[in-house]
C-alpha cells in the first residue's frame, strides 16, 4: 500500500510533452506527479531536507546539495521521502544545441558526466547562486511567454556553468587516453546495446583489443566492459518490465534475444531475480490511481 507524500506518481503533461526543457520543484512533483520521458536527460537536485529517494526501485539516502545526473532511458520509477526539497530538471539534446556547446570547454565535462549515473555534491557557495537561477527558470517555465525557450536556454547555460565549476574543482582538467576510451565505450553502449552484446563489438570500433578494453574499463570503474554491457541490457529490460502491459516475449524480442529461455536465464543471472518475480515486485510498488 502506498504511503502519503512518499512517491512521485507517473504523470504525463500533454501541454508540455513536446517542450525540450522542463523544471519543477520537488514539492510540486509530490503533489502532481512527474512524467518520465525516455529521451530526456534529467537532473535531480536536493537543496534541503534529509531522507531518501527511490530510483528504479533502489532506495538511496540523500542529503542537501546533492545533484543526481541521469541519462535518457535510465529512469522508470522515482519516489521522494516527504522531507526533501529541491528541483527536477529534464532536457533534450536539441535544447542544449550540442554542436554549439561542444566548441566551448565549459560544456564538455558536463556532457561527459552523463556517461554514468552519479551524484555530485554542490558546494554551499555555488548552491546559493544555482538556487537563484533555478527559481528564475521555474518562474519563466510556468509563464509560457514569448521567447520562453530562448530565455530558459540562456539561464540553463548559466546553471551549467556553475555546475562546471564544481566539476572542475573535483576532476583533473585533462583526460587520460583510458578515460577517453571509457567515455567512448559508454556512449557506444547506450546507442548499440540492443544489437551488440559482445565486448569485441565495441573493441573493434574503439580500435583496441577486447582484453585491453576490459582492462581499461575495469581499472576505471571496478568492473570489466562485459559487466557494463550486461547491466545496460538488464536495465532496459527492467525499465520495460515495470509497465503493467509489458510481457517477457515482447521485451526479449526488443532487446535482440531470439530465444525466450535464453533471455529468462540472462535476466535471472544478471539481476539476481527471475523476470516474473521482478515484474510482480515492480507492479506492487507502482502507485495506484
N, C-alpha and C positions, 0 to 999 in steps of 0.2 A: 504493500500500500504506500502511495506517495505521501510525503510529508510536506506541510505548507512551507513555502519560501525556501525549498531545498532543491529546486531544479529550475532550469530554463527550458520550457517545453518547446517542441518544434513549432515553428510559425513561419508562414510564407506571406510576405507583404507584397501583394500584386502591384501596388502603386510604385514600389521602388525596386522591383525584382530585376529590372534591366539596368539600373544605375550602377556604374562600376565602382562606387565607393559608398560605404555605409559606416556610421558611427552611432553607438548607443551607450548610455550609461548602464552599468550592470543592474542598477535598481530598476531601470526601465525594462530590461530583459527579463528579470524575475517576474514582473507583472504581465508583460505582453508576449514573452517568448522570443525565440531567435530563429531566423532562417539559416540553414546550413548549406550554402551553395558549394558545389563540388569544384568550381573553377575560380574560387576566391582565395587569396592569401588572407590570413587572419592574425591580428594582434590582440591578445587579451592582457590587459594591464590592470593589476590590482594596486590601487592607490591607498587603501585604508582597510583595516579590519584584519583579523587573524582567523583562519578557518581552513576550508578545503574547497577544491573543485573536483568534479568528476569529468575526465576527458576520455571518451571511448571506453567507458566502464571502469577506468582505473582511477582510484581515489588518491589525490596528491595534496599534501599540506602546502599552504601558501602564506606568505607574509607580505606586508605593504611594500610597494615599489618593485614588485616582481612583474616582468613582462614576458609573456609566452608567445613564441612565434610558431605558427602552424602553416604548413604548406597546403596547397589545394588537394582536395581528396582525402586528407588525413583525419578530418573531423566528422564524426557522425553522431555524437552524443555529447552534450555539455551541460553540467549542472554546477550550481554555486551554493555554498552554505550561506545562511541568512545574513551574517555579519559583514560580508565582503562588499567593498565598493570599488568602482573603477570604470574602465571603458572597454568596449569590444569594437575593434575597427577591422573591417574587411574590405578588400580591394582587389582589382584585377590587374593583369599585366598592362592592359591597354590604358588604364587610368594613370599609370606611372610613366607612360611614354618611355619604354625601356631603352630605345635607341638613343634618346637624348640623355637620359640619366647615365647610360653606360659610358659616356665620354667624360663623366665627372667622377673624380676619385671618391667624393663623399657618398655616392650611392652604392658603389661596387661592394664594399664589405657588408652592407645591409642585405643586399640581394643574396649574397653568398651564405648569410646566416640561415636562410631558409632551406639550405640543403639538408638540415636536420631540425626536427622539432626540439626546441630547447628553451630554457628560461634565462633571462638576463635580469640582473638586479640594477635598477636605476639609482644613481646617487641622489641624495636628498636635494642637493643644489640644482641638478638638472631637472629633477622631478617637478619642482615648483614651476619652472618655465614651461615644461611639457604639459602640465595640467592646465595652465592658462591657454595654451594653444588648443588643447583638446576641447575646452569649453567654447572657444570661438568656433571650432569646427562643428561642435554639437549644435550650436545656435544656427549656423549657416545651413547645415544639413536639414534642419527642421523647417526652414523658411520657404524653400522652393522658389527663390527669387531668380531674376535674370543673372546670367553668368555664375550661377551657383557652382557648376563643375569646375570652372577656372579658378574661382576663389578657394574652393576646398583643395584643389590640387596644389596651389601655392602654399597654403598653410600646412598641408600634409608634408610637403617637401621640407619645410622648416622643422616640423616634428621629426622627420627622418634625419635631418642634420644633427639635431640634439642626440638622437639615438646613435648616430655615427660617432659622435664624440665619446659616448660611453663605451662603444666597441673599441675605439682606438686606444682607450686607456687600459683595456683588458688584453688586447692582442698585439702581437708584433706587426709593424706596418707592412712587412714584406712576407709573402707566402713562399714556402719551400716548394720544390717540384712535387714532392709527395703530397702536400696539401692540395695542390692544383689537381693532381690525379684523383684524389679522393672526391673533390668537389665535382669534377667532370664525371666521375663514375656515378655519383648520387644523382646528378642531373640526367644522365643517360638512363639510369634505372627507373626514375619516375616516368620517363616517356616510353620505355620499352619493356616494362616488367611482364606485360601480358604475353608478348611474343618471345622474349629472350630470358631464359631461366638458368643459363649456364654461365659460369664465370668467364669461360673462353669467349663467349659472345661479346662481352664488354671489354675484355683484354685486347681483342683484335682491333676494336675501334679506338682504343687508347694507345695503341702501338706499344704494348708491353706484354709480357708473358702472363698466363693465368696465375702461376706461382708468385710472381712479383706483385701482381695486383692484390692477391690475397694477403701477402706480407705487408704491403703498404697500408691497406685498409685496416688490418688487424692492429698494426702499430699505432695508428691514429685514433681508432675507435674502440679497440679491445675485442673486436670480432672480425672474422675474415669476410671477404666480399660475398661468399656464398651465403653466409648467415643473413646479410642485409637483403639479398635477393629473395630469400625465403620469407623473411619478415615483411618485405614490401608486398609480396603476393598475398600473404596471410592478412595483412592489414586491410587490403582491398576486399578480401573475402569477408572479413568481419564487418566492414563498413556496409556491404550489401546485405549480409545475413541479418542485420538488426532490423531491417524493414520487414513488417509482417507479411507482405505479399511476395517475398523472395523465396526461392527454392534452391536446393543444392544443385540440381541439374543445370539450371539457368546460370548460376554463378560459376560453376565449373567450366561451362562452355565459354563464358565471357573471359575467363582467365586462361584459356588455352588448354584445358585438360580434356582430352578425348575420352578418357576412362574415368567413370564416376568413382569407382573403387580407389583408383589412384589419388584422386582429389580428396576423398574422405580420409585416406591414410595420411596424405600430406598435411591436411588440416589438423588432425589429431597430433601428429608428431611435432608440428611447428608451434601450435598454440597450447598443447597440453590438455585439450578438451575436445570432445567429439563435436562435430558440426551441429547435430541435433541438440545436444546439451547446451552449447553456446547460444543457439537460436532461442531456446526456452528461457535461458537466463537473460538475454537481451530483451526479449519481449516482456518479461516481468518487470524490468527496470524502466520500460518506456512509460511516459505519462499517459494517463487515460483521460479522454475528453468525453 
